[in-house]
């Protein structure tokens, strides 16, 4: 039997194809393919199988999820929280990326260095740091007491604490996404707008901001999807009444031992994230996210 090679336009035997698999470029693909198969596809396949086989074979776990008002509320709350965190991250990240891109030099390097430092500390360590900062004996409460706010409000274990901490952790991702686009915006456009009589604010709104929107979309997509799967931060410092879907999955596994239901919930979360990627790809093109 022979197989046709479109690349070379001639017939190859099965043995020829077998030899080609052990030569570049196929050989170069092997490590990445093996890694994805073992550490991504196999675990994902196991989760899919458990979602339809535990405790009985069928789609009962999915039916129970969509029939449960509690689980649906958790899913909606997760999306709401992710949206708030995304907007908050954008508000804090845009000025930092703008100054770093426009100023450049030592100022830009200093700001980007501070942003990069955050990647050296894990989410867990930063979460515990926020527990200390927002705790009853932390510096924030101490400052409020010194200013005469008595009794001071409870900041820890609230929706505010979890939302603010998650935004703080995801701001660096937003900054880098914005900076990558802003750095490519030519200064000549702003100078041209100024020469035509546009004030700085109008020039920014009509010239600079539209050109930076690809960075806003890239950063918002990255932050939003990352926030959907947050587990540690909202669990440790958030309100118990504001559980996110990752925390719900953890509860189903650790407390209820409902592995099938947890697997189904995980697949729903994965489907939601993939759906967002598909929408982004249809509207803007997924390849633009990495440019």
Secondary structure, DSSP 8 states (H G I E B T S, - for coil): -EEEETTTTEEEEHHHHHHHTTSTTHHHHHHHHHHHIIIIIHHHHHHHHHHHHSSSSSSHHHHHHHH-HHHHHHHHHHHHHHHHHHHHHHHHHHHHHHHHHHH-HHHHHHHHHHHHHGGGS-HHHHHHHHHHHHSTTSHHHHHHHHTT-SS----TTSHHHHHHHHHHHHHHHHHHHHHHHHTTS-HHHHHHHHHTT--HHHHIIIIIHHHHHHHHHHHHHHHHHHHHT--HHHHHHS-GGG--HHHHHHHHHHTS--HHHHHHHHHHHHHHHHHHHHHHHHHT-GGGGG-
